């Protein structure tokens, strides 16, 4: 027997499968989807059987190698091999890279299983009673569960409207049918509260999967879901990648979040992948958000997705009113602190009321750059040509957030020798220091990638904040992503302008989304709450719409701009990045590509230097391709095949 194997590595030259002989002792176990170990070059790697045949090999120049072993515990269902082919074609990666997504953790002797979730022996509470709006949506979605063709559905509900209650009721129905449920959340920090809510109803039926777990923990979760021992799996993108032929429901909460996009190859978007998985398993896919991606909302308008709206918050609470502070007026009043006078006043009032405050700034570090007052020299990363970020505390010094280069703050300017070194801008570390000085009695915690760097830290932060051990949480985007803390009465957005003026077609959408999501963290139980937005551009359409919680106005303006400029959803963006230590070589590789695009009359922008021109000592050029029709994508694939050996990085979704 001969088996064609998809190896779990990136392959070049067009080869997707490689032929191997099946030893007699393994023939009875081999089938399409079997996970095997094979010799590949000088190494032994895993692969998946794509086809088998009993034909004699038509090869005279060399002898086929033998398959070494087979994994008898798991195999990849046929539909997932088809899904892997879709990933390969859609995201311009090798089939080996895409099939690797669905393989179990590579571990020979997993440690004895220890329960991660501390599950109860039985459910400790029933689902809360649904209100009228929730019941109506649940009944409509329930009708589609038995149907043969299921449209994806978007639940568009304001922050705190009770989307989770609908998810749980749908999961109950699916579990009754003997099917499985995937629940995706955008960040690991959101898994504790999501697991807690589902455990209250489903107890030991819930398993958790995310990248911070050990290989053994991942293996046991993979096994539990694969064999349907635990029919509900919760986690970020990786929870989607455990193959099953029994999926009935995929829930994607906070669908607007960019963290659903993987930044390493294959650069897939979990929402698009979930749509493929749900379609091939005849499962229902439900998206939930208060700020849908423009592309998702567009699909509801064109009837590709079903649309359901929750117009009011759970228990009829109103959305927190937003007050905007013009930071230019603060400077005129000689307040040079990043904390406006009004924000100081509101924090003080909130502390006296024994409620909690959340302060948001989408910048890590203390200062955004360090410069010389005399010659204006900016201290840049020597490898990336971008400003080094000033950090204080345990990570004191200058750091590059791209290559992790570190150095001490210079005592004198490296260019002119002046000792007048100045720190500009503010990051969360600086805000933390100022707040501690203003409110020394408050319990304050900074929440960013530096402080929440492991699973225990995520769990501890959530429990401490929920149990009111923290008065003021100061953090980055992590705080914008679905946290449900009852005691938060005040949200302060330190600078709403971060990212607003980037050369990026999603810049306004991202600003609107973050402001809306962060402001929705307050007033989620028994208080109305309040949001304060600090900005230098109070008349920006994104900031004005977010302050009013008015998605529809923002969408209508944004979709017109997208159509005029031929950006998604009216085209697909493909970004090709060329990197090289030699600046001219990096550009020349894309000049060749541009000539082919011109011959095929395909629209593109560039080649030009990337926004981050040099990272890790490599110069970066890119071309932005706008595809209008499917035929153009076929042409693009043919063009890319000509340049497989060039140092390109293809991203089929985004631009930065």
ROVEX-446817 format. One line per field, with one value per residue (C-alpha): x, z, y; residue in three letters. Coordinates in steps of 0.05 Angstrom, whole numbers, plus 5000, padded with zeros to 4 digits. Last residue first. Example, Ala and Ser with C-alpha at 12.3 -4.5 7.8 and 13.67 -1.06 7.14 Angstrom:
BEGIN
x: 5273 5246 .
z: 5143 5156 .
y: 4979 4910 .
fivex: SER ALA .
END
This chain:
BEGIN
x: 4990 4948 4899 4864 4901 4970 5028 5099 5151 5224 5227 5229 5155 5158 5126 5073 5051 5029 4987 4954 4940 4906 4859 4845 4828 4776 4740 4725 4746 4816 4853 4928 4970 5044 5096 5167 5205 5278 5306 5347 5296 5242 5252 5200 5144 5091 5116 5158 5125 5109 5057 4981 4946 4890 4897 4904 4936 4998 5000 4998 5057 5097 5080 5107 5176 5176 5160 5226 5262 5239 5270 5332 5342 5338 5388 5373 5311 5236 5181 5109 5050 4983 4918 4855 4790 4743 4676 4673 4728 4761 4744 4758 4687 4655 4696 4680 4605 4610 4641 4586 4529 4568 4581 4508 4486 4535 4508 4534 4530 4603 4621 4589 4625 4691 4688 4663 4722 4695 4729 4798 4848 4813 4793 4730 4695 4645 4593 4555 4481 4482 4453 4487 4530 4542 4612 4647 4608 4655 4711 4671 4646 4715 4750 4700 4699 4776 4781 4730 4766 4833 4806 4832 4902 4950 4945 4906 4860 4912 4913 4863 4816 4869 4858 4791 4761 4708 4669 4618 4652 4624 4589 4652 4637 4700 4683 4747 4762 4804 4854 4863 4909 4903 4892 4847 4824 4792 4819 4800 4728 4712 4705 4771 4807 4774 4791 4862 4876 4853 4894 4956 4948 4946 5011 5037 4984 5032 5074 5017 4975 4935 4961 4929 4909 4881 4866 4898 4951 4900 4937 5006 4981 4942 5005 5048 4994 4986 5061 5060 5000 5037 5045 5076 5145 5205 5260 5336 5371 5441 5465 5518 5496 5479 5480 5442 5467 5449 5423 5363 5387 5378 5331 5315 5249 5244 5176 5160 5228 5249 5282 5297 5262 5228 5218 5192 5194 5190 5208 5189 5242 5223 5224 5284 5277 5346 5379 5314 5306 5323 5293 5342 5307 5374 5366 5307 5335 5281 5250 5188 5120 5131 5115 5105 5045 4997 4923 4901 4841 4824 4772 4742 4707 4654 4663 4621 4682 4724 4675 4673 4750 4753 4702 4741 4807 4772 4746 4815 4843 4893 4947 4978 4996 4942 4959 4886 4903 4932 4866 4828 4868 4850 4778 4739 4680 4625 4593 4527 4529 4480 4412 4393 4331 4346 4394 4412 4368 4364 4378 4383 4380 4407 4413 4476 4482 4422 4458 4448 4470 4533 4548 4546 4600 4644 4639 4660 4604 4605 4559 4578 4555 4566 4526 4547 4497 4526 4518 4588 4617 4582 4602 4675 4676 4643 4691 4749 4721 4713 4781 4817 4876 4948 4977 5028 5035 4991 4927 4864 4812 4855 4825 4762 4695 4667 4660 4632 4638 4590 4596 4538 4523 4592 4591 4645 4699 4767 4799 4819 4764 4788 4856 4825 4807 4776 4715 4700 4632 4617 4663 4672 4656 4716 4749 4727 4759 4820 4836 4826 4873 4926 4921 4932 4991 5022 5017 4964 4982 4958 4884 4835 4782 4733 4660 4613 4634 4585 4536 4496 4541 4600 4578 4581 4647 4679 4661 4687 4752 4762 4761 4835 4853 4828 4778 4727 4704 4651 4649 4589 4578 4517 4476 4410 4403 4472 4448 4387 4428 4480 4424 4402 4475 4487 4422 4444 4512 4479 4452 4449 4512 4544 4491 4467 4477 4466 4493 4471 4506 4455 4438 4423 4396 4349 4345 4380 4345 4282 4326 4353 4283 4263 4328 4318 4247 4266 4323 4278 4224 4271 4306 4301 4370 4400 4397 4443 4494 4501 4526 4591 4625 4684 4751 4767 4835 4823 4888 4902 4964 5022 5024 5075 5092 5069 5055 4991 4935 4934 4883 4927 4981 4935 4943 5019 5024 4975 5022 4999 4962 4907 4847 4881 4915 4856 4809 4855 4854 4778 4779 4825 4777 4719 4757 4762 4833 4854 4866 4885 4918 4975 5013 5086 5147 5117 5167 5210 5198 5258 5291 5300 5247 5183 5114 5097 5055 4982 4948 4925 4917 4899 4910 4943 4963 5035 5081 5156 5220 5281 5338 5296 5225 5219 5146 5103 5029 4962 4907 4859 4848 4859 4916 4903 4900 4960 5005 5037 5048 5089 5057 5103 5106 5086 5090 5033 5032 5090 5084 5157 5158 5134 5115 5112 5061 5071 5011 5020 5003 4999 5022 5000 .
z: 5184 5125 5139 5113 5063 5093 5050 5076 5023 5022 4951 4936 4920 4867 4806 4850 4873 4802 4795 4862 4843 4778 4818 4865 4806 4783 4850 4837 4868 4894 4924 4931 4982 4965 5020 5037 5101 5118 5165 5227 5274 5247 5195 5162 5212 5170 5113 5057 4989 4931 4925 4921 4879 4828 4783 4708 4696 4664 4719 4773 4738 4738 4811 4830 4800 4837 4900 4900 4883 4947 4996 4952 4955 5031 5042 5109 5075 5083 5030 5055 5011 5035 5007 5016 4992 4959 4970 5043 5047 5013 4944 4962 4948 4976 5040 5050 5042 5091 5143 5143 5149 5200 5246 5246 5259 5316 5359 5430 5434 5457 5404 5348 5368 5376 5308 5274 5302 5334 5402 5370 5427 5468 5538 5542 5610 5618 5673 5711 5710 5774 5793 5747 5686 5700 5671 5622 5564 5561 5542 5485 5456 5459 5430 5373 5351 5351 5312 5261 5251 5239 5195 5130 5159 5154 5230 5251 5304 5332 5401 5398 5454 5506 5580 5571 5641 5658 5722 5759 5758 5814 5771 5733 5664 5622 5548 5515 5529 5591 5551 5505 5555 5630 5694 5745 5804 5868 5867 5921 5897 5891 5816 5810 5853 5816 5747 5765 5800 5740 5690 5735 5744 5668 5655 5632 5660 5686 5624 5574 5609 5672 5724 5792 5844 5914 5934 5994 5953 5906 5868 5874 5858 5799 5772 5777 5743 5688 5676 5673 5627 5574 5568 5516 5518 5564 5560 5559 5571 5585 5516 5482 5411 5379 5435 5480 5552 5611 5563 5587 5595 5538 5516 5448 5452 5375 5366 5433 5435 5506 5543 5617 5680 5673 5748 5756 5697 5622 5566 5497 5443 5381 5314 5270 5281 5295 5329 5367 5367 5417 5385 5370 5379 5381 5447 5481 5467 5459 5493 5465 5485 5559 5616 5582 5546 5505 5492 5552 5594 5666 5702 5767 5823 5874 5948 5939 5963 5910 5856 5877 5877 5808 5783 5808 5779 5713 5713 5727 5668 5680 5627 5669 5635 5669 5650 5638 5564 5568 5597 5542 5490 5526 5504 5554 5529 5575 5561 5592 5615 5576 5610 5654 5630 5671 5615 5571 5515 5440 5431 5356 5313 5243 5199 5156 5080 5079 5044 5105 5152 5110 5116 5192 5188 5140 5183 5244 5294 5354 5410 5395 5386 5330 5325 5280 5273 5253 5189 5200 5134 5143 5216 5200 5142 5183 5241 5193 5172 5245 5265 5216 5187 5181 5169 5187 5249 5264 5278 5272 5327 5366 5322 5364 5331 5345 5419 5430 5375 5388 5346 5352 5331 5325 5319 5268 5313 5302 5358 5324 5346 5418 5392 5372 5443 5494 5512 5494 5509 5496 5551 5542 5468 5444 5409 5465 5522 5479 5460 5533 5556 5505 5521 5594 5578 5531 5587 5583 5561 5489 5506 5515 5569 5580 5601 5612 5686 5708 5651 5682 5732 5691 5632 5673 5706 5640 5611 5671 5673 5596 5588 5605 5551 5498 5440 5467 5427 5450 5413 5427 5416 5395 5431 5415 5488 5484 5426 5465 5526 5483 5455 5526 5544 5484 5498 5570 5543 5500 5562 5542 5581 5521 5468 5428 5356 5355 5287 5256 5208 5161 5171 5116 5138 5190 5260 5295 5255 5299 5361 5331 5325 5395 5425 5392 5417 5487 5491 5472 5522 5581 5592 5660 5687 5670 5725 5783 5816 5759 5783 5804 5803 5758 5785 5717 5704 5727 5730 5680 5690 5651 5576 5552 5478 5467 5401 5418 5373 5299 5273 5259 5228 5169 5150 5152 5112 5060 5046 5057 5013 5063 5020 4985 5046 5092 5041 5036 5112 5110 5061 5108 5163 5124 5121 5197 5225 5266 5340 5390 5341 5323 5269 5262 5217 5147 5099 5048 4973 4933 4881 4806 4781 4805 4782 4852 4850 4859 4924 4939 4997 5000 5045 5105 5156 5176 5235 5230 5233 5211 5162 5100 5119 5153 5171 5233 5222 5236 5199 5160 5102 5130 5157 5215 5178 5135 5195 5202 5127 5126 5087 5033 5029 4978 4991 4991 4980 4932 4896 4899 4973 5035 5103 5154 5181 5125 5081 5066 5003 5023 4984 5000 .
y: 5939 5918 5862 5800 5757 5768 5744 5746 5745 5724 5699 5625 5619 5675 5643 5610 5679 5697 5635 5648 5720 5699 5654 5711 5756 5707 5716 5789 5856 5842 5900 5888 5927 5921 5922 5941 5923 5932 5879 5897 5864 5910 5965 6009 6003 6038 5995 6026 6027 5982 6008 6006 5953 5941 5880 5894 5825 5856 5909 5855 5820 5885 5897 5828 5844 5911 5872 5834 5899 5933 5884 5880 5955 5957 5900 5868 5839 5837 5836 5844 5825 5850 5822 5863 5833 5882 5915 5892 5914 5974 6002 6075 6100 6037 6040 6114 6101 6042 6088 6140 6089 6048 6108 6129 6058 6046 6103 6095 6172 6179 6127 6168 6232 6195 6161 6225 6264 6328 6317 6314 6327 6273 6251 6209 6203 6146 6141 6087 6073 6031 5964 5915 5934 6008 6010 5962 5992 6052 6005 5973 6039 6072 6011 6002 6075 6078 6012 6034 6100 6065 6009 6040 6047 6105 6116 6178 6149 6100 6132 6189 6167 6186 6173 6137 6138 6087 6098 6056 5988 5944 5891 5869 5839 5842 5837 5859 5931 5917 5875 5935 5970 5979 6016 5982 6025 6001 5930 5879 5888 5814 5819 5856 5804 5746 5772 5793 5726 5684 5724 5722 5646 5636 5673 5741 5788 5842 5856 5845 5897 5908 5959 5950 6003 5995 6067 6102 6139 6172 6228 6196 6127 6156 6190 6127 6084 6135 6133 6057 6058 6099 6174 6220 6250 6238 6291 6286 6353 6325 6348 6306 6325 6257 6205 6254 6249 6204 6151 6111 6039 5988 5934 5903 5865 5859 5893 5925 5959 5975 6032 6027 6001 5933 5924 5995 6043 6034 6082 6059 6059 6099 6062 6048 5972 5945 6006 6020 6095 6150 6213 6271 6338 6375 6412 6379 6309 6256 6195 6162 6134 6146 6098 6031 6002 6044 6034 6075 6055 6073 6029 6054 6016 6034 6052 6116 6155 6120 6139 6212 6216 6183 6234 6294 6269 6257 6329 6358 6319 6262 6264 6320 6385 6426 6497 6518 6525 6455 6428 6464 6427 6362 6370 6328 6287 6261 6195 6172 6099 6057 6049 5990 5954 5891 5869 5928 5953 5947 5873 5862 5800 5794 5732 5731 5732 5778 5836 5880 5824 5814 5889 5882 5829 5869 5932 5892 5890 5938 5912 5841 5769 5719 5655 5597 5540 5473 5434 5405 5432 5499 5506 5491 5541 5596 5581 5592 5660 5679 5651 5696 5658 5681 5611 5633 5677 5738 5698 5741 5730 5780 5835 5837 5851 5782 5798 5728 5675 5617 5553 5504 5433 5402 5326 5309 5339 5369 5410 5475 5522 5523 5548 5615 5636 5588 5546 5474 5444 5370 5343 5268 5280 5239 5298 5345 5305 5287 5359 5380 5325 5343 5418 5403 5359 5411 5463 5517 5588 5576 5564 5507 5498 5441 5443 5383 5379 5434 5452 5509 5543 5516 5559 5624 5607 5586 5653 5691 5653 5653 5729 5739 5688 5737 5739 5689 5629 5579 5513 5468 5393 5353 5301 5337 5357 5388 5432 5456 5473 5509 5553 5572 5587 5632 5670 5684 5707 5760 5795 5868 5889 5923 5937 5878 5858 5783 5761 5696 5648 5617 5544 5494 5427 5455 5424 5483 5537 5540 5550 5614 5643 5621 5649 5717 5724 5701 5751 5810 5790 5778 5711 5678 5664 5596 5545 5540 5494 5445 5378 5345 5413 5427 5450 5480 5453 5382 5343 5288 5247 5277 5267 5217 5226 5298 5332 5369 5343 5363 5413 5473 5428 5417 5491 5493 5428 5453 5511 5583 5632 5649 5628 5569 5538 5552 5519 5458 5454 5455 5397 5359 5378 5347 5281 5276 5280 5220 5209 5155 5106 5154 5116 5097 5099 5106 5075 5111 5105 5081 5124 5132 5083 5112 5089 5064 5001 5014 4994 5065 5113 5187 5247 5213 5265 5282 5282 5292 5250 5290 5285 5297 5278 5211 5197 5197 5185 5217 5179 5225 5177 5107 5065 5018 4952 4970 4983 4914 4909 4973 5030 5059 5134 5187 5261 5312 5387 5397 5464 5483 5499 5462 5490 5435 5386 5336 5318 5244 5204 5131 5071 5000 .
fivex: UNK UNK UNK UNK UNK UNK UNK UNK UNK UNK UNK UNK UNK UNK UNK UNK UNK UNK UNK UNK UNK UNK UNK UNK UNK UNK UNK UNK UNK UNK UNK UNK UNK UNK UNK UNK UNK UNK UNK UNK UNK UNK UNK UNK UNK UNK UNK UNK UNK UNK UNK UNK UNK UNK UNK UNK UNK UNK UNK UNK UNK UNK UNK UNK UNK UNK UNK UNK UNK UNK UNK UNK UNK UNK UNK UNK UNK UNK UNK UNK UNK UNK UNK UNK UNK UNK UNK UNK UNK UNK UNK UNK UNK UNK UNK UNK UNK UNK UNK UNK UNK UNK UNK UNK UNK UNK UNK UNK UNK UNK UNK UNK UNK UNK UNK UNK UNK UNK UNK UNK UNK UNK UNK UNK UNK UNK UNK UNK UNK UNK UNK UNK UNK UNK UNK UNK UNK UNK UNK UNK UNK UNK UNK UNK UNK UNK UNK UNK UNK UNK UNK UNK UNK UNK UNK UNK UNK UNK UNK UNK UNK UNK UNK UNK UNK UNK UNK UNK UNK UNK UNK UNK UNK UNK UNK UNK UNK UNK UNK UNK UNK UNK UNK UNK UNK UNK UNK UNK UNK UNK UNK UNK UNK UNK UNK UNK UNK UNK UNK UNK UNK UNK UNK UNK UNK UNK UNK UNK UNK UNK UNK UNK UNK UNK UNK UNK UNK UNK UNK UNK UNK UNK UNK UNK UNK UNK UNK UNK UNK UNK UNK UNK UNK UNK UNK UNK UNK UNK UNK UNK UNK UNK UNK UNK UNK UNK UNK UNK UNK UNK UNK UNK UNK UNK UNK UNK UNK UNK UNK UNK UNK UNK UNK UNK UNK UNK UNK UNK UNK UNK UNK UNK UNK UNK UNK UNK UNK UNK UNK UNK UNK UNK UNK UNK UNK UNK UNK UNK UNK UNK UNK UNK UNK UNK UNK UNK UNK UNK UNK UNK UNK UNK UNK UNK UNK UNK UNK UNK UNK UNK UNK UNK UNK UNK UNK UNK UNK UNK UNK UNK UNK UNK UNK UNK UNK UNK UNK UNK UNK UNK UNK UNK UNK UNK UNK UNK UNK UNK UNK UNK UNK UNK UNK UNK UNK UNK UNK UNK UNK UNK UNK UNK UNK UNK UNK UNK UNK UNK UNK UNK UNK UNK UNK UNK UNK UNK UNK UNK UNK UNK UNK UNK UNK UNK UNK UNK UNK UNK UNK UNK UNK UNK UNK UNK UNK UNK UNK UNK UNK UNK UNK UNK UNK UNK UNK UNK UNK UNK UNK UNK UNK UNK UNK UNK UNK UNK UNK UNK UNK UNK UNK UNK UNK UNK UNK UNK UNK UNK UNK UNK UNK UNK UNK UNK UNK UNK UNK UNK UNK UNK UNK UNK UNK UNK UNK UNK UNK UNK UNK UNK UNK UNK UNK UNK UNK UNK UNK UNK UNK UNK UNK UNK UNK UNK UNK UNK UNK UNK UNK UNK UNK UNK UNK UNK UNK UNK UNK UNK UNK UNK UNK UNK UNK UNK UNK UNK UNK UNK UNK UNK UNK UNK UNK UNK UNK UNK UNK UNK UNK UNK UNK UNK UNK UNK UNK UNK UNK UNK UNK UNK UNK UNK UNK UNK UNK UNK UNK UNK UNK UNK UNK UNK UNK UNK UNK UNK UNK UNK UNK UNK UNK UNK UNK UNK UNK UNK UNK UNK UNK UNK UNK UNK UNK UNK UNK UNK UNK UNK UNK UNK UNK UNK UNK UNK UNK UNK UNK UNK UNK UNK UNK UNK UNK UNK UNK UNK UNK UNK UNK UNK UNK UNK UNK UNK UNK UNK UNK UNK UNK UNK UNK UNK UNK UNK UNK UNK UNK UNK UNK UNK UNK UNK UNK UNK UNK UNK UNK UNK UNK UNK UNK UNK UNK UNK UNK UNK UNK UNK UNK UNK UNK UNK UNK UNK UNK UNK UNK UNK UNK UNK UNK UNK UNK UNK UNK UNK UNK UNK UNK UNK UNK UNK UNK UNK UNK UNK UNK UNK UNK UNK UNK UNK UNK UNK UNK UNK UNK UNK UNK UNK UNK UNK UNK UNK UNK UNK UNK UNK UNK UNK UNK UNK UNK UNK UNK UNK .
END
